[in-house]
Amino acid sequence: MDPDHQLVGHWSSVPLSYGVMEASELGLLPDGQGWSSWFNVHALCVTRLRWRCPEPGVVELHARWRVQGTPGDGTGPAAFASTEEAEPLDEVSRHRYVIGPVVPMPGADAVAAVRFEEPVEFCMEFARGPRHIRPDEDPTFHVLPYQ
């Protein structure tokens, strides 16, 4: 089955992680490629992946490469200040999901989000970001270009 086009785009746990010292993000490209990341002030870990939906409401993530390092000091999208050598992976995980509104904190307006039954990069909820993303927005793009 093809990717669920509702999942295409950028997803971030940041708006839903009030007071938490780490966060995760997903970048899912329309061609079935993408990345997931986990970061805090001292570390950044990005996993390059392929994704597909084998059935409605289920996404399969096939981890292919992982790059770890230290994050840059700038604000904005996650970026590396330094990296370790990329390591190849061959891990497949399946995650049931639902897309709908989530209230980030009491009293706040609901935001569009995806909720997974099991954590993806340590988070179960990710707020919708831009739907149109490019491969070069992947923090590992300059370390490991898409082919």
N, C-alpha and C positions, 0 to 999 in steps of 0.2 A: 504494500500500500504506500502511496505517496505521503510526504510530510503533510501534517495538518497545517494549512496556511494561516490559521489563527495563531499558531505558535511562532511564526516567522517574526524576527525582530530582536530587539534588546530587552532583557528582563533583569531587574535588579532587586536584591533584598534590602538595599539601603533604605528606601522609604518605609519599609515595614520592620526595621530593626532598630527602633528608637532605644538609645542607650547601650547598644551592643558594640563591642570593640572590634568586631570583624564582620565581613559581609561577603556575599557571593553574587555573581552575575552570570547570565547566559546570553550568548549571541547565536541565534539560529538563522542561518542563511536559507533562502528559498531553494537552493540546489541540494539541500541535505547535508551541507557542511556546517561547522560551527565551532564554538568553544564554550567552556565553562571556566569560571575563575573563583578563587577564594583569596581574600586578602585581609591584612590588618596593617598596622603601622610599620611592622618589621618584616613582613613576608608577602610575597605574591606568588601564587601557583596557578598556572593556566593549563588546561587540558584541551587539546585540539580533538575534535570528535566528528563523527558522522552521525546523523540522526534520521529516524523515520518513524512512522506511526503504523505498526503492524495491524492495529485495529483501532476503532474510535475510542478516544479517551486514554490511549496508552502510547507513550513515546519510548522508543528504544534508543539509547545512547551508546555508541561504539567508540570508546576512548582509543585514540591512535597515538598521541604524543603528549608528553607533559614537560613543561618548562617551569622551573622554579627560580626564584631570585629575590632581590630586594626591590621594593617599589620606589618609584621616583618621588621627589618631594613636591611636585606640582599638584595643583588641583585639577579636577576634570577626570577623564577616563583613566582607568588603571594603566600604568605604564611601568616598565622595568628601568631601574637605575643600573642593575647588574643582573646577570643570569648565570646559572649553572648549565652544564651541557644538557641538551634536550634528551629525554629518554623515550624510546618507543614503548607503546602499550598495545594490548589487545584485550580490552575488557569491555564486556557488554552488560548493560543494566537496563531493566525495564521499569517504567514508572507510570502508574495511573495518575491522571491529572484532571482538573476541572478548571475552566477559565470563567471568571466572574468577578464581581465587586468584593473588595476586602476593605475594612476600616483599619487604617494603619495604627491609630491610637484613639482612645475614647475622646469623643467630641470632634474628631476630624471627619472630613468628607471621605467617602469611599473612593478607592482607586481601582482601576482594572488590574487584575492580577491572575496569575496561574498558581494553583495550589496542588502540590504533589502529595500522594499518600506516604511516600518515603522520601527522606531528604535527598536533594541533589546538591552537591558541594556544601553540605551541612545545613542547608535551608530547605524549608518546605513551601514557602511562599515568596513569590517574586512579582514585583510591580511591573506593569507594562511600561516600556520605554519606547523609543522610536521604532516604528515598524520597518522602515527602510534603513538597513545597515549594509556596510561594505566589508569585504574581507580584510581590508587594511585597517579596520577599526579593532581587529583582534590584537591584543597586546603582544602576541607572539609573531605577528606578521613579519617583522623585520628579522626575527631570529629564525623563523621557519616559514618561508613564503608558501602560499597555497599553490598547488600544482594542478 
